[in-house]
Amino acid sequence: MDAQFAITGRDFVVSVTDKAIVHSIVRMKNNQDKTCRLSSHTLMSVTGEAGDTSNFAEYIQGNVRLYSVRNSQDMAPSETANFIRNELATALRSRKPYQVNLLVAGVDRNSGEASLYWIDYLAAMAKVPYAAHGYCAYFLYAVMDREYTQDITLEQAFVIIKKCFAVLKERFIVDFPDFTIKVIDQSGTREYAVADI
């Protein structure tokens, strides 16, 4: 029962994940950050099986850092997303596939272009303006389809996120205690509290 979604503007991406760790009918934790900072301008949010999410996130984070040390530069968001997709596809064809769904958000430091990549556990990948994973996607895509425009500002993105929260609160069976909201832009990554948006 994860909630994970993101919205892209011209020069920023807003990533939102719930903070709950749930196993069966028990909420184990209420303060888990389900995002992983891959570089100063690239963020990956991960949902899925608890062990797979932590193992895969650490594996990707370590390899992306190794690339930047070896090459004296960070991977662009598109390169990072393609690397992740390749690793998932390789694992899928082994005896130990990862049960993870990902959103890779970032801003290219050279062009300033923001991008968001939707990747699922079957290694399918798409570059999208907005995305969601989990059961919440059944509700959130309707809101994002209706409200999203290509020239969206950060304030307008926060309005859409508030509408998404309202729909989840009204319609979704699970009550999420809190969310992690992170904005990625040319300045890097910063976090917002739900009350601050």
C-alpha positions, 0 to 999 in steps of 0.5 A: 500500500504505497503512494508515490507520485511526481510532477514535472515542470519546465525546470523542476520536478516535485516528488512525493512519497508516503512515509509508511512501511506496511506489512500485511495489515500492520503499519510497521513505521511512520517515518520512512523516507522512500527516496534515494539521492543519486546525485545533487540533481537526481532523485529516485523514489522506490516502492515495493517489497521492503527488502528489495527496495532497500537492497536495490536502492543501495545498489543503484546509489553505490553504482551511480556514485562509482560512475561519478568518481571514475568519470569525474562527472555525474550521470544525467537523469536520462543516463541514470534511468537507462542504467536502472532499467538495464539493471532491472531487466538483467535481474528480471532474467535471473533467478532473483528479480527485484520487486520494485517500482521507481520514479527517477526525477532529475534536472540536467545540469547542462541544459536545465531540462527537468525529466521524470522517468516511470520504471516498473518491476518488469523494467518497462520505462517511459519518460513522462510529465507526471507519474504515480505508482501504487494503488493511489495511481487509480485516483491520482492520474485523474487529478493530474490529467485534468490539472497538469499543463506543460508550463506549470509553475512550482506553486501550481504543482503544489496546488495539484499535490494538495488536490491529490492529497484531498482525493486520497483522503476522501477516496482511498481506503488507507490513511497515510500519516505523512508524506515526503515532498522533495523538489529537484531543480538547478539549485539541487534537492530540497525537502518540504513539509506537507504544511509548507506547500 
